[in-house]
Amino acid sequence: MYKKQTIKRVVSLMILGFIIFLGGCAKPPTEEMEAATEALIRAENDPDAVTFGETSLNRARDAIFRMRQEANAKQYDAAKSYAAEAVSAAEKAVIDGRAAAQRARDEANGLIASVQNSLTETEGLLSNAQGSGIELDYEVLGRSMEDARGVIDQAEAAAGTRPREAIEKGQSARAALSDIRGQISQGVRETSSKK
């Protein structure tokens, strides 16, 4: 009888130990992993983060990949750590992307304003040259002016949502106007040398 009770106690203690062991086993950090995945999805759907926060976005993607590897290997503490890293990197991509986009928009708007001033100045130079009888191909220069005006309009249209494109267009228009001014200057020099 004593042996039977001892066996029952030992079995009970083993069952109790097993239950405690199961309860104490680490569980996957599903909430943290879901939060990390959602943070990455938000960042990947933010156009500014995608365009300007690429480095942080790639870090978030890498952390998600490592998080999943660690979770599959039942290394839950490491998975939880990578989940936190992914959230942090994804949020940084959004913040950095918005700041960089604003800087690009500001740069685009400044460039456009400068190019518009240059357009007005170049129109005045062209008009003065024509009034002074300077020999130039005014038809070609007029088309070049219209082309530059069209590129400036495209830059203005892009400035709010596609600042990089606006900057490229603004730089292109600036180069075209500079070329027109160069041709006017050349015509003035040639006309002056003939006198």
C-alpha positions in Angstrom: 0.0 0.0 0.0 2.8 2.3 0.9 4.4 1.6 -2.4 1.2 2.3 -4.3 0.9 5.7 -2.6 4.5 6.6 -3.4 4.0 5.7 -7.0 0.8 7.8 -7.1 2.7 10.8 -5.6 5.6 10.4 -7.9 3.3 10.2 -10.9 1.3 13.2 -9.6 4.5 15.2 -9.1 5.7 14.3 -12.6 2.3 15.4 -14.1 2.4 18.6 -12.1 6.0 19.2 -13.1 5.1 18.5 -16.8 2.2 21.0 -16.5 4.4 23.6 -15.0 7.0 23.0 -17.7 4.4 23.4 -20.4 3.1 26.6 -18.8 6.6 27.9 -18.5 7.6 27.2 -22.1 8.2 30.4 -24.1 5.5 31.3 -26.6 6.0 33.0 -30.0 5.7 36.8 -29.6 2.8 36.9 -32.0 1.6 40.4 -31.0 5.0 41.9 -31.5 5.4 40.0 -34.8 2.1 41.2 -36.0 2.9 44.8 -35.0 6.2 44.6 -36.9 4.5 43.3 -40.0 1.8 46.0 -39.8 4.5 48.7 -39.4 6.4 47.4 -42.5 3.1 47.4 -44.5 2.4 51.0 -43.5 5.9 52.1 -44.5 5.7 50.2 -47.8 2.4 52.0 -48.6 3.8 55.4 -47.8 5.1 56.9 -51.0 7.5 59.2 -49.2 9.0 56.4 -47.2 9.4 54.3 -50.4 11.0 57.1 -52.3 13.2 58.7 -49.6 13.4 56.2 -46.7 14.8 53.3 -48.6 17.7 52.5 -46.2 15.4 52.3 -43.2 12.8 50.4 -45.1 15.4 47.8 -46.2 16.5 47.5 -42.5 12.8 46.9 -41.5 12.5 44.2 -44.2 15.7 42.5 -43.1 14.5 42.6 -39.4 11.2 41.0 -40.4 13.0 38.3 -42.3 15.3 37.6 -39.3 12.3 37.8 -37.0 10.6 35.0 -38.9 13.7 32.9 -39.0 14.2 33.1 -35.2 10.5 32.4 -34.6 10.7 29.3 -36.8 13.7 28.2 -34.9 11.8 28.8 -31.6 14.2 31.5 -30.6 11.4 33.7 -29.3 13.5 36.3 -27.5 15.5 37.0 -30.6 12.3 37.1 -32.7 10.8 39.6 -30.3 14.0 41.7 -30.5 13.9 41.7 -34.3 10.2 42.6 -34.3 11.0 45.7 -32.2 13.9 46.5 -34.6 11.5 46.2 -37.6 8.9 48.5 -36.0 11.6 51.1 -35.2 13.1 50.9 -38.7 9.7 51.1 -40.5 8.7 54.1 -38.4 12.0 55.7 -39.2 11.5 55.2 -42.9 8.1 57.0 -42.7 9.5 59.9 -40.6 12.7 60.2 -42.7 10.7 59.9 -45.9 8.4 62.7 -45.0 11.2 65.0 -44.0 13.2 64.3 -47.1 10.1 64.7 -49.3 9.5 68.1 -47.7 13.1 69.2 -48.3 12.8 68.0 -51.9 9.5 69.9 -52.4 11.1 73.1 -50.9 14.1 72.7 -53.2 11.8 72.1 -56.2 9.7 75.2 -55.4 12.8 77.3 -54.9 14.3 76.1 -58.2 11.0 76.7 -60.0 10.8 80.3 -58.6 14.4 80.9 -59.8 13.7 79.5 -63.2 10.6 81.6 -63.6 12.6 84.7 -62.9 15.2 83.5 -65.4 12.4 83.0 -67.9 11.2 86.6 -67.5 14.8 87.9 -67.7 15.5 85.8 -70.9 12.2 87.0 -72.5 13.3 90.6 -71.8 16.8 90.0 -73.3 15.3 88.4 -76.4 12.8 91.2 -76.9 15.6 93.8 -76.5 17.8 91.9 -78.9 15.0 91.8 -81.5 14.3 95.5 -81.0 18.0 96.3 -81.4 18.2 94.5 -84.8 20.7 91.9 -83.5 20.9 89.1 -86.0 19.4 85.9 -84.5 17.1 83.2 -85.5 14.2 84.5 -83.5 11.8 81.8 -84.8 14.1 79.1 -83.3 14.7 81.0 -80.1 10.9 81.6 -79.8 10.3 77.9 -80.0 13.0 77.3 -77.5 11.4 79.8 -75.1 8.1 78.0 -75.5 9.7 74.7 -74.9 11.3 76.0 -71.7 8.0 77.5 -70.6 6.3 74.1 -71.1 9.0 72.3 -69.0 8.6 74.9 -66.2 4.8 74.2 -66.3 5.6 70.5 -66.0 7.9 71.2 -63.1 5.2 73.2 -61.3 2.7 70.4 -61.8 5.1 67.8 -60.4 6.4 69.9 -57.4 3.8 68.9 -54.9 3.8 65.1 -55.4 6.9 64.3 -57.5 9.6 66.7 -56.3 12.5 64.8 -57.8 10.8 65.0 -61.2 10.1 68.7 -60.6 13.8 69.3 -59.8 14.9 67.5 -62.9 12.5 69.5 -65.0 13.5 72.8 -63.4 17.2 72.0 -64.0 16.4 71.2 -67.6 14.5 74.5 -68.1 17.3 76.4 -66.5 19.9 74.8 -68.9 17.6 75.7 -71.9 17.3 79.3 -70.8 21.0 79.5 -70.2 21.6 78.3 -73.7 19.1 80.9 -75.1 20.9 83.6 -73.2 24.2 82.3 -74.5 22.9 82.6 -78.1 21.7 86.1 -77.5 25.1 87.1 -76.1 26.8 85.5 -79.1 24.5 87.5 -81.4 25.3 90.7 -79.6 29.1 90.1 -79.8 28.8 89.2 -83.5 26.7 92.3 -84.3 29.1 94.5 -82.3 32.2 93.2 -84.2 30.5 94.0 -87.5 30.2 97.7 -86.6 
